[in-house]
Amino acid sequence: MDPGATLTSLSPEQRGRFYRYLRDNFGAHYPEFTAIFHHLDTNFPQYCRVKELFESLEASKLVASQILTAQRQGRTIDTIYDLACGHGLVGILLAYRFPRKRVVCVDLERRPAFDAFVAAWSAEGFSLDGEGSPLSNVEYREADLNDVMGELTDKSCAVALHACNEANRDVVAGAIERNALWGVMPCCIRSKAYLQQCSIEANDDLRYTLLSGAFANEYKAQLIRSIDPSITGRPVFIAGGLDYTTAATELLEGNGGAVRGRLNLNPPKAPKSPSTKMPLVMPGRSPEIS
């Protein structure tokens, strides 16, 4: 995908495919997503880069499934850290999915996109009983990610989407040290950090895949998944921190579930067009483990 393409720059057919993706993947439990992203597109079009929207939506499903898997194992997760978060959309999606968990988005500088996303959810999202407003459980902290690693506990989940080089290492090593869940989608991985004795001559895609495997092995990852590579050339999600007694076939079943949304509403119809190639896996409703 063109990194600079925004929803506004797409053709009507392409925009229809994006809203069809929202409907097919989230509409059963979050029909309001179409209104939320339409609000964003109308009021803050500069923050609606298609590649980043797809990356964040797909990554949030994987992280949510990891958290649900941990909770099925009897684990309590009360805080999610979106580290080196950039615009913070992954953290926002997770905060909306898990309204009773605290979500801390951390980066060196708070970006205007974060406030635009919060405004869209506040305008079009739904509050649960006892929740003052949508996303009342999320905060943005301007800090180096290493300054907050000491807060992690065995009830935390640390996430980093497309952090670079040592940031991935710091997130994972810090989470392992504190028995926290962790999940990263690396952007850059230095070969000499994990394959010191190896000379690599390969194209960029193969190099990235190989180094992702070396990274996963270094930190004894339990899960390796990929989002659709047509979204990004850096699609590999690597995660760990789950109960090692769990069989591999039990890990990351489903795609994150849902606990809110007005299910009696019909999602707005998208223009008829060929469906996007995104995986069409419907979320399962699981409010008892939110």
N, C-alpha and C positions, 0 to 999 in steps of 0.2 A: 504494500500500500504506500501511496505517496505520503510521506510524513507531514507535508504541509497542507494536505487536502482537508477542508472543513466541510461540515454538513451543508453550509450555504453554497459551497463551490460545486457540489454534486449535481448531476442531472436529476430531474424529477423521478426517473426510474431508479436511480441509485439511492436516492433518499428514501424512496419507498421500500427498498430492500433493507435499509438500516432499520426502519420502523417495523418491518416484517420480522427482522431478527429479534427486536425487543419483544414483540408480541409472542413469537414462537418460543423464546427462551425464558421469558419472565412474565408473560401476560396472564398466566393462570393464577398467579399470586400477587403480581405487581402491575396491574393494568395501568396504574398511574405513571409508570415509567415513560410511556409515550408522551404524556403531558409534561413531565419533568424535563425530558430532553427537548421537547418542542419549546418550552420556556427558555431553556439554555440557548437554543439555536436562534430564537427571536431576539433575546435581550443581550446575550453574550456570545455572539457567533465566533469571535476570535478564540474562544476556549473550547470550541467543538471540533477539534482535530480528530478526524475519523479513526486514524490509527490508534491514538491514545485512548479513545473511547472503547474500542474493541478490546485492546490490551487490558484495560482496567476491568471491564465487565467479565472477560474470560478468566483473568487472574483471580478476581474476587470469588468466583464460583469454586475454583480449586481450593482456595484458602478456607472458604466456608465449609466445604466438604471435609477438609482435614480437621477442622474444629469439631464438627459433628461426629466424626469418627472417634476423636479423643473422648468426647462426652459419652458416646456409646460404650466406651471402655471404662466409664465411671470417673473420668477426669473432670475437674472443674476448671473452666477457663473463664476468667473474669476481666482480663484486660488484653487488648490487641494493640500492638505497636506497629504502625506503618512507618518504617524507617527510611531515610533518604527519600521522602514521599513525593517531592516535587509538587505537583498540583493537588495531591491528596485525594484523588478520586477513588482509589482503592480503599482507603480508610473510610471515606464517606459511604461507599457501598456496603462495607462491612458493618459500619455503625447502624445503618438503616436495617440491615439484615438481622443484627443482634442488638436490639435496643436496650437490653438489660446488661450489656457489657460496656465497659469503658474503652474508648478508642482514642489513642494518642498518635497524631500525625506529627512527625519530626523531620525538620530540614533546617538548613542554615538560614533560609529566608522565606517568610510567608509570601506565597504568590497570590496575586489577585484572583487567579482562577479558582482557588479554594473558596474564597468568599462568594464567587459567582455560583459555584456548585451548591453551597449552603443556601444561598438565596433561592435557587430553583427548587430545592427540596422543601424549603420552608413555604414556598408559594403553592406547590402542587402535591407535596407528599402528605401522608397521613400520620397522625400521632396515635399511639396506642394508649389504652387506659393507664393513667398515672404518669404519662409522658407529657411534659409541658409543651413541647414542640418537636417536630422531627429533628433528629440529629442533636438533641440536647445532651447526648452522651459522648460527643466527639469534641476534641480540642486540638489546636495546632500549636506546637511548641517550637520556637526558633532556637535550635541548639544543634550541636554536633551529636550524631547518633551515639558516639561513645560516652557522651555525658549522661545518657539515660539508660545505658545497658545495666547499670547497677540496680535499676528498679525491677528488672525481670525476676520472676519467680516461676515455680512449677505450675502456676495458674495463668501464665502469660503465653501469648503467641506473638512472635516477632516475624515481621514480613518485610521484604525489600523487593520492589519491582524495578528491574533494570538499574540497580546500583552498579557502580563501576569498581573493578579491581578489588582493593583491600576492603571496601565497604561490605562486600558479600562475606568475606572471611570474618570481619569483625562481628557482623550480625549473627552468623552461624556459630562461631566459636563462643560468643557471649551467651547465646541461648543454650548451647549444650552445657556450658559451665553451670548454668542456673536451672537446668532441667526444664527449660521452656520448649514449647512447640516452636518450630521455625519453618519458614518457606521463603525461597528466593527464586527470582527469575533473572539470572545474571545477564549483564550486558557485555562486560569485558572481563576476561580471565587471563591472567598472565601465565604463559606456559611454564616459565621457570619456577613458578610458585608451587606447582603440583607435579611437574614432569621434569625434574632437574636434570636428569641424565638423557633426556630424549630430544632429538632434533626432529621438528615437524615440518614437512613440506606438503601442504594440502591447500585446497581452496578454502575460502573463508567459512562456508557453511560446514564443511567437514571438520575444519579446525575447531570451530565453536562447539560442535557436537562432541568431539573427542575430549575437549577440555572440560565440558560440562560433566562428562562421565568421570574424568579424573577428580574433579571437584566433589562430585557426589560420593566417590569412593573414599576420598580423604576424610570426609565428615560422616561416613557411615549412614548416608541417606537411606530412607526407607521408601521414598516415593520419587519417581521421575515421571512427569507428564509433559505433554506438549500442547500448547494451544495451536490453532491453525497457522502454519508457517506463511500463509498468504497475508497474514496480518503484520507479522514482523519476522525479521531474520534472526531474532533472538527469542525463540518461542519456548525454551525449556524451563519447566518449573521443577525445582528440586526441594524436597521437604523431609523433615524428620522430627523426632521428639515424641513419637507415639510409642505405645506399649509394644515392645519387641515380641511379645507372645502372640500378637495378632497375625493371622495368616495374610499373606499378600493379597489374596483374593477378596479379603474383607476391607481392604484399605480404599478410601476415597470412593465409596459407592455413592451414586447420585451426584448432584452438582450444587449442593449448598442449601436446598430447602427454602422455605419461606414461612414467615410467621405473621406477616401483616398484609394489608391490601384488602380492598372491598370486593370480595369474590362475586357479588351479585352484579357487578358492573361489567358491561361488555367492552373490551378494549377497542379503541378506534380502529377502523379498518384501514389498512395500508393499500395503496394502489396495487392493482394486480401486476405482478412482475415475477420473474424467476427468483426463487428463494436464494438467499445467500448461502455460501458453502459452509457456514458455521455449523457445528454439531447441534442438532436439534434434540437436546435431552431436556425433558421437562423436570423442574424441581419438585421434590416431594415435600408436603406440608408436615412440619415437625415442631409445633410450638412448645411441646413439653421439654425440649432440650435447647431452647434459645438462650 
